[in-house]
Amino acid sequence: MSDLAGLTAAELAEAYARRDTSPVEATRAALAAIEERDAELNAFVLVDADAALQSAAESEARWSTGTQRGPADGVPTSVKDLERTRGWPTLRGTWLADAAGPWPEDSPSVARLREAGAVLIGKTTTPEFGWKGVTDSDRFGITRNPLDPALTPGGSSGGSAAAVAAGMGTWSVGTDGGGSVRVPASFTGTVGFKPTGDLIATYPPGSNGHLSHRGPITRTVLDAAIMLDVIGRPDPRDWAALPATSGSFTDDIEAGIKGLTIGYSPDLGYGTNDPEVASLVANAIDALADLGAHVTEIEPIFDDPVEAFQTLWCAGVARTLNPYAPDDLTRVDPALLEYAEKGRAITAVEYLDALAVCADLGLRMARFHNTYDLLATPTVPCVAFAAGQNGPTPEQSQVWASWTPYTYPFNMTRQPALSVPCGRTRSAGLPAGLQLVGPRHQDARVLRAGRAYETRGQQA
């Protein structure tokens, strides 16, 4: 990617203020990267260069007169194609969506970005209805990893992560129902943040209930905090949205982690890690201790909640497909239909039992955080695998949650969880992610810890 396409949002804002570059130039650099790489990577379902350049020109005028709307003004931005966008189709990776629309409104996160002056350049790929941990669909094909196009970028926000990693836009809005922001961040060497549930307003409501979150995919933790300032605001269409946070998520982000207590679990008691991933995460844990945190390797906190998660997930898939006629469903991914069939067989009591598991997990984690400020784990136990398959092995391809054991529990508890890159494997040069999890409503603490880790060289 070009130097300009590789700048972070924070760097762009500084460059705009100094008149070293402009939103128009930055947008042209992002569009050039799309022109150069997206035919191979397939990260976008829609690119609107004319609208993006018009928006960039308007931003440039604001910066030139000192009337910019903040650090997001003029930042080239993409949006996962599960989020509504005014005037652009939201096709959700499925043949069941009609591109004709109409498309009259933005989702809350897109509306907040537009209000902040961000330059919307296009929409990124998702598997059909965002149902799995990789990114491919019959309608739009296979999305590939910029680090090695033979590999998957993960999912379901894989198009967003691939775009950010390849310089095809500075940052992106993803969705996360079981790891869908954090998994692709780990696979592409980007940052993915799933904030506290309901901190980012949602409309329309997701079929997966309280599992569904929105979150930034960025190149740095600082950028994730900047975006969260923009999109982490209430919206009248979401009755459950949290009130606006006072101050900025960047206020104390450089304060470091000296004195914080961190409980480290290499496998949550039930995962199995690739040895190179385990080594990289262990090195990251040592770095957190070197930065002044009190780190303790802990005993397992809970048993694997995968059965309860699958109950909630399959029920959500069934609800997603419920409005469509049987003839329509012949156009749906057969594996997705299998999930829906399982969901239709779930009883109300079984669903409530799964919610009770979520409540128990939340209680266990609340007690954990009475002792520890943060939990640290690997984000994913493996690195990126071959594009076009649903898991690293045929067996794991049947249930995507089987290879994402460290992400979905924190959708169930609705805690803030961050994936930050923690190095690359020696054998293939592929990135791994360190996951940091905090108590509900302590998003700033999680971001501060991630920022301390990513800037550790500057603090040495």
Secondary structure, 3 states (H helix, E strand, C coil): CCCCCCCCHHHHHHHHHHCCCCHHHHHHHHHHHHHHHHHHHCCEEEECHHHHHHHHHHHHHHHHHCCCCCCCCCCEEEEECCCCECCECCCCCCCCCCCCCCCCCCCHHHHHHHHCCCEEEEEECCCHHHCCCCCEECCCEECCECCECCECCCCCCHHHHHHHHCCCCCEEEEEECCCCCHHHHHHHCCEEEECCCCCCCCCCCCCCHHHCEEEEEECCHHHHHHHHHHHCCCCCCCCCCCCCCCCCCCCCCCCCCCCCEEEECCCCCCCCCCHHHHHHHHHHHHHHHHCCCEEEECCCCCCCCHHHHHHHHHHHHHHHHCCCCCCHHHHCCHHHHHHHHHHHCCCHHHHHHHHHHHHHHHHHHHHHHHHCCEEEEECCCCCCCECCCCCCCCCHHHCHHHHCCCCCHHHHCCCCEEEEEEEECCCCCCEEEEEEECCCCCHHHHHHHHHHHHCHHHHC
